[in-house]
Amino acid sequence: VEVTLLEALPRLLVRDEPELVAALTDVLLAEGVEVVLGAEAEQVSVVGDRKIVRARNCACWEAEQIVVAAGRTPNLEGLGTQQAGIATGPRGVIVNDRLRTTAKTVYAAGDVAGRFLFTHSAAHDASIAVRNMFFPGSRTAASLVPWCTFTDPELAHVGLTAAEAYERFRTDDVRLHRASLNDSDRARTDGTTEGAIVLVTASGRLVGGHVLAPAAGELIHELALAVSRKLKLVELASLVHVYPTLSWQVNLLAGAASFERARRLGFLVRRAK
């Protein structure tokens, strides 16, 4: 099936690590997908059995079918939010960090609250909201939510991208740690070497993890826990990883960070005569 992907923005998946998005884009192109960036569609028409999409720059594309994946807006009609004193905004019902709305007896969770628009975060928020209804103020909603884009290979994300880390921390404190799947015994065995792992640290602490790999959505949870618990990358080296797995690359990156740390502190070690 011939596929054309129209993206209004300058690149795909703008919230994800650009390095891995570029690699994923190359995979799509190699598979024959036409990727058109900066395509702001403004009109769709039907001529016979063909659908025609026109962009603002007068470019147009014909297809048998169109799949629209342009996001969504909150549907608040009929909820009576104004009468109940519940404030709303462009992303939906406004909530505080404990998911309480401006009406003290009303809590909101999921897409209607406009936080992270994922099923897994909605389920987690719902449990927090119910807890806070009966034990007010006991738990805050998660501010760190991993996600995965289920392309082939999958692209998973948690925490900060490199650019976000450079913006938040001192540049000298931020380091990127990369491992290509070309160097993974498991990936080579499976013939799935298109991808990489990129870890972002600030003063040694893991602040972001990004994975382009088969089952990246499964791999991201170890990194999410490390970011959530503010662990240093070197601490992951103490965890025994199963071999051969794709997550072994995380172990290698952590081991390399440990070796680099030991090298920097080598002057503290008394040399044997």
ChimeraX attribute file (.defattr): number of C-alpha atoms within 10 A of each C-alpha:
attribute: neighborCount
match mode: 1-to-1
recipient: residues
	/A:1	5
	/A:2	8
	/A:3	14
	/A:4	15
	/A:5	13
	/A:6	19
	/A:7	18
	/A:8	14
	/A:9	13
	/A:10	11
	/A:11	15
	/A:12	20
	/A:13	17
	/A:14	10
	/A:15	10
	/A:16	22
	/A:17	24
	/A:18	16
	/A:19	14
	/A:20	21
	/A:21	19
	/A:22	14
	/A:23	15
	/A:24	23
	/A:25	17
	/A:26	15
	/A:27	16
	/A:28	18
	/A:29	12
	/A:30	10
	/A:31	10
	/A:32	13
	/A:33	16
	/A:34	15
	/A:35	17
	/A:36	16
	/A:37	14
	/A:38	15
	/A:39	19
	/A:40	18
	/A:41	18
	/A:42	11
	/A:43	11
	/A:44	14
	/A:45	11
	/A:46	12
	/A:47	8
	/A:48	6
	/A:49	9
	/A:50	14
	/A:51	15
	/A:52	17
	/A:53	20
	/A:54	17
	/A:55	17
	/A:56	12
	/A:57	11
	/A:58	10
	/A:59	11
	/A:60	14
	/A:61	14
	/A:62	16
	/A:63	14
	/A:64	10
	/A:65	11
	/A:66	14
	/A:67	6
	/A:68	7
	/A:69	7
	/A:70	8
	/A:71	6
	/A:72	9
	/A:73	12
	/A:74	15
	/A:75	11
	/A:76	12
	/A:77	7
	/A:78	6
	/A:79	10
	/A:80	10
	/A:81	15
	/A:82	9
	/A:83	7
	/A:84	12
	/A:85	13
	/A:86	19
	/A:87	14
	/A:88	19
	/A:89	10
	/A:90	9
	/A:91	15
	/A:92	18
	/A:93	24
	/A:94	20
	/A:95	21
	/A:96	13
	/A:97	12
	/A:98	22
	/A:99	27
	/A:100	23
	/A:101	21
	/A:102	18
	/A:103	13
	/A:104	10
	/A:105	9
	/A:106	15
	/A:107	23
	/A:108	22
	/A:109	25
	/A:110	19
	/A:111	20
	/A:112	18
	/A:113	24
	/A:114	20
	/A:115	21
	/A:116	18
	/A:117	15
	/A:118	14
	/A:119	11
	/A:120	14
	/A:121	22
	/A:122	20
	/A:123	13
	/A:124	15
	/A:125	23
	/A:126	18
	/A:127	14
	/A:128	21
	/A:129	25
	/A:130	15
	/A:131	15
	/A:132	19
	/A:133	17
	/A:134	9
	/A:135	10
	/A:136	12
	/A:137	15
	/A:138	12
	/A:139	15
	/A:140	14
	/A:141	19
	/A:142	15
	/A:143	12
	/A:144	15
	/A:145	15
	/A:146	22
	/A:147	23
	/A:148	20
	/A:149	15
	/A:150	13
	/A:151	15
	/A:152	16
	/A:153	20
	/A:154	18
	/A:155	28
	/A:156	27
	/A:157	26
	/A:158	25
	/A:159	24
	/A:160	24
	/A:161	23
	/A:162	25
	/A:163	13
	/A:164	14
	/A:165	21
	/A:166	17
	/A:167	12
	/A:168	12
	/A:169	13
	/A:170	11
	/A:171	12
	/A:172	9
	/A:173	13
	/A:174	21
	/A:175	18
	/A:176	15
	/A:177	16
	/A:178	16
	/A:179	17
	/A:180	17
	/A:181	21
	/A:182	15
	/A:183	13
	/A:184	21
	/A:185	17
	/A:186	19
	/A:187	20
	/A:188	13
	/A:189	10
	/A:190	10
	/A:191	11
	/A:192	15
	/A:193	19
	/A:194	19
	/A:195	25
	/A:196	23
	/A:197	25
	/A:198	23
	/A:199	25
	/A:200	26
	/A:201	23
	/A:202	22
	/A:203	14
	/A:204	19
	/A:205	20
	/A:206	28
	/A:207	28
	/A:208	26
	/A:209	30
	/A:210	31
	/A:211	31
	/A:212	30
	/A:213	27
	/A:214	21
	/A:215	18
	/A:216	27
	/A:217	19
	/A:218	14
	/A:219	21
	/A:220	22
	/A:221	17
	/A:222	14
	/A:223	25
	/A:224	23
	/A:225	14
	/A:226	19
	/A:227	23
	/A:228	18
	/A:229	12
	/A:230	13
	/A:231	17
	/A:232	20
	/A:233	29
	/A:234	21
	/A:235	17
	/A:236	22
	/A:237	18
	/A:238	12
	/A:239	10
	/A:240	9
	/A:241	16
	/A:242	10
	/A:243	11
	/A:244	13
	/A:245	14
	/A:246	23
	/A:247	20
	/A:248	17
	/A:249	23
	/A:250	25
	/A:251	21
	/A:252	16
	/A:253	21
	/A:254	22
	/A:255	18
	/A:256	16
	/A:257	20
	/A:258	20
	/A:259	13
	/A:260	13
	/A:261	13
	/A:262	13
	/A:263	11
	/A:264	10
	/A:265	10
	/A:266	11
	/A:267	9
	/A:268	9
	/A:269	8
	/A:270	7
	/A:271	7
	/A:272	4
	/A:273	3
